[in-house]
Amino acid sequence: MFKATPLRAFLILLLISLPEIAFAERVKLALPSKSLGYLPLYVALNRGFFKDENIDLEVVLMLPDIAHNALFQGEIDYHGAADSALRLAAKGAPIKTIFFGAALPNYFLMSAQSIRSVAELKGKYVGISRFGGTTDLAARVALSKNGLDPHRDVVLIMIGLPSTRIAALMSGSVVATIANPPDNVLLKQKGFNELLFLGDAIEFPSNGFATTEKKLSSERAQVKRLLRALYRALIFAREQAAETVAIVEREWKLDPTVAKESYASVLRSISKDGAASEAAMKVHADIIRRTEKGMGEIPLTKMVDFRLLEEIRRERTK
């Protein structure tokens, strides 16, 4: 008679799971940082949405320039550096942005305790990621809309990664910097001031994912499965607050209060459907033309491709 043992039970479970293991497709995606702006990605990972699509997703951290090179060389399949990908696409690179996690720039202008208004930044040092980047351009617009000339009234300092910018603010090397959730919440807990949500000053989508035109044409089914997982996660993040806060708490190792407030910060900018309006994309195009001298009109279809995302939305509403 067949006698169940722990080893036999394990082997049976292994055999049952073999088809799933055999068909799970290894996909590699790079992020510039583990920002809460990429919340839909982490919701999809935690809720098993990629697994549902037979995708075994590996997430790695890479600086944007390195990620672009890795993408074109086939070392990664997708990346989350869409802001700079749009600029490359506008200049003719075979790359397209296919999904945005945020409809607005998910940035907060944080300052030292002594600075209580944007006007008080006059003559002071403000930290940004890099010149020409989205934090730089968004900060310049925000400063302008609050009565300061970003070229003459403040000194913008290129510092780099979010962790480095936060360290510079906390050490007093700069009096203000651009922060993403949960850093804005953690800084407020330490007594720093939140001067401005940059999404109130300028509207453009951010925290997007891009891939090559070759991938879109030759591996359309894989792209669609990845997008379907991200879209499900986006809807989940918007509608299931308590469970999403639990994911934020666990994934970013935050206490419940910080996790809840960080989630509220993300909701201020989170996308409704993963796409972007023509008006919002025009802001990106205008920013690119401003930094790339001599560039004419940029067709939006040169930078983004939402056709698969639109297919997914239509299928879910049937």
N, C-alpha and C positions, 0 to 999 in steps of 0.2 A: 504494500500500500504506500502511496505517495505521502511522504511526511514533510510538512512545511518546516523549514529552518530559516533563521535570519538570512543566511547566505542565499538560499533558494528564493526567498522573497525579494531580496535585493536584485538578483539576476532577472526575475520576472519583471520588476519595475524598470530595469534597464532596457530589456527587450521591448517593452511597451513604448518607451520613450525614444527608441532608436530612429524611427521615421522622422520624428521632429528634429532630432539632432542632425540627421543626415541632410535634411533639406534646409536647415537654418543657414541663411546666407550671411557671410561675414562682411560687414560694412564698416568703414572707418570714417569718422567725422571729427574735424578739428574745431576747437573753440579758442578765441583769444584769451578768455578768462572764464572762470566759473561764476558768471554773473546771473543774478535772478531774472535778468531780462530774457534769459533762455529757459525760463520756467517750463514752457510746454515740452521741451526736450526732456527735462528731468521728470516731469509728470508721466510722460510716455514710457520712460525707463522704469519708473517705480510701479506703474500700473500694468506693465506687461504688454503695452500696445505694440511695441516693435516685435516682441515675441509672437503676438497674434498674426503679424505679417511675415513670419518666418525670417526675421532680420535679427542677426546677432550683432548688435551695434557696439563698436568700440569708440569711446570718446577720449580724445587726447587734447592737450593744450599746446597751442602754437601761436607765435606772433603772426599778425596778418601777412606780412611779406613772405615769411617762411611757409605759411599755409597756402598762399597762392601758388608758390613754386611746387609744393608737394601735390597740389591738386592737378596742375598741368602735367606733372610727371607721372601721375597715376598712383602716387604713394598714399593718397587719401581719396575718398569718394565725394565728400561734401565738406564745406566749412561754414562757420558762423561769422565770417568777416565780410558780410554783404555790403557794408558801407563803402569799403574800399574796392570791393568787387564791382560795384556800380561804376566807379571811376574807370577801372580797367576796361569794362565792357564798353563804356562810352568812347574809349580810345581805340576800340577795335578788337580787344581780346575776346576769344571764344568762350565766354563765361556768362551765365545768367543767374540772377537771383530768383528763387522759386517760392520763397515763403518768408513772411515777416512775423516775428513773435510780438512786436510792439507797433502800435500805430503812431506813437509819439516818441521823441527821444527820452529814454528812461534815465535821465540825469537830474541830479540835484546839486545846486550850488551851495556848498557848505562853507562856513566861515568860523574863524576864531571867536571866542566869547566876546572880545572887544569890538567886533564888527556886527552891527545889528541891522544894517540896510545895505543894499547894493551901492548906493551913493557913497558910502563910507569906504568903498574899495579904491577910491581915487588915489593914485600914487602908490598903490600897494601891489605886491606880488601875488599872482593867481596861477595855480598849477593846472595844466591841461595834459592830455596824453601825448599828442604830437601835433606840430604845425600842419595845417591842412586836413587834420582828422576831424571827425564829427564832433568830438568834445570841444575842439578849438573853434570850429565854425558856429556851433550852437551857442557857445559861451559869448562869442563876439556879437551875435544877434541879440542875445539876452541882455548883455551890457548896453548895447545901443538903445534897446527899447526901454531901458531904465535910466537913460540920460547920460551915459558915459561913452566916450569915444574909446573903443578898444585898442586903437593904435596909439593914442596919446595919454589917456587918463589912467590906464592900468598897465602893468608889466606882466604879460603872459609868459609863463615859464614851461618849457616842454620837459615833463618829468617821466612819462611812460605809463607803466602798468598801474591799475587801481591801488594795489597794495603800496606801491612807492609813493603815489600821490597822497594817500592817507597818512603815511609815515611823515611826509614833508609837512603836512598840515599840523600834525600832532607835535612835531618838533619845533614848529614856528618858522620853518624855512619859507613857507608861504602863509598868507593869512586866509586864503580861500582856495578851494579846489572843486572839481567836478567829481561827484560820487554817485555810485549805483547802489540800489538796495542789495544787501542789507547794511552796507557801510553807512548810508545816510542815517539809518535808525541807530546804529551803534554809536555814531558820532554824537547824535543828539543826547544819548544816554550819558555821554561823557561831558556834556555841557556846551558842545559846539552848536552853532546856529544854522538852521536851514533857511537860507535867504530866498531861494527861488526853485521852483520846479520848472525845468527848462521847457517842458511840454506846454507850459502856459505862454511861452515867448515865441516858440517856433514849432511848426507842425511838419514832421516828416517821419516815415516809418523807420524802425531800427531793429537791431537784433535779428537780422535775417540770415537765411541759409542760401548758399549758392553752390552750383556745380557747373561742369563743363557742358558745352553744347554737344560734345560727343556723347557724354553720358545720357543726355536728354534724348538723343536720337537712337542710340544703340542699346540702351538699357532702360527704356521707358517704363517697363513693368516694375522694375526695382524702385525707380524714382517715385512712381505713383504709390507704391506700398509704404515707402518712407513718409511721404506727404500725408497719407491717410492716417498713419500713427500720430504724426504731429498735429493734424487737424482735430482728431479725437481728443488729444491731450489739451489742446487750446480750449475747446468747448468745456471739457471737464474742469480745467483751471478756473474758468469764468463762472461755472455753475455750482461746483462742489467746493465751497469755501472751506469747510471744516477739514475735509480730507486733504485738500491742497495745502492748507496751513500745516498739517501733520507732515506732509512730504517736505515742505520748506524747513520745518524744525529738524527733521531727521537728516536731510541731505546737506544742509548748511550748518548743522550742529548748533542751533540757536535755542535759546530758552523760549517757552511758549509765547511770552509777551512780545519779544523781538520778532519772532516768526510771524505772528499775527499782524504786527505793524508793517513789517516788510512786505507781506502779501498785499496789504492795503496800498502800499506805495506802488507795487507792480500793477495793480488794477487801474491806476490812474493812466497808464499808458498801454495796457495790453490790447492786442489786436482783436477785432471781432471775428475775422474769418481767415486771417493769414495773408490776405492780399493787401493791395494799397491802391488808393484812388489815383486817378490821373493828376489831380491837383496836388496831392501829397508828393507824388513822384516828380512833379515839375519843380518842387522845392529842391529836391536832390539834384535835378538837372541844372538848375540855376546855380547851386553851390559849386558844382563841378565846372561849369563855364567860368565862374568867377576865379577859380584857382588854376584852371588850364587855359591860359591865354590863347586867343585865336580860335577857340572851338566854337562852332556854330550850333544850330539847333540839334538837340539830341533826341531822336525818336525813342519813345519809352520802350518799344519792342526790342530795341538794341540792348537794353539793360535788364529787363525782367521777362519772365515767361510764367504766367499763372494759368496756362491752359489745363494742365493736369489737376491743379488745385480746383479749378472751376468744375472739372468733371466730377471730382470727389464731392463737392458741395451739391451738385445736381443729383448725384446718386443717393446722397443721404436724405434729400428732401422728397424723393419719390415715395 
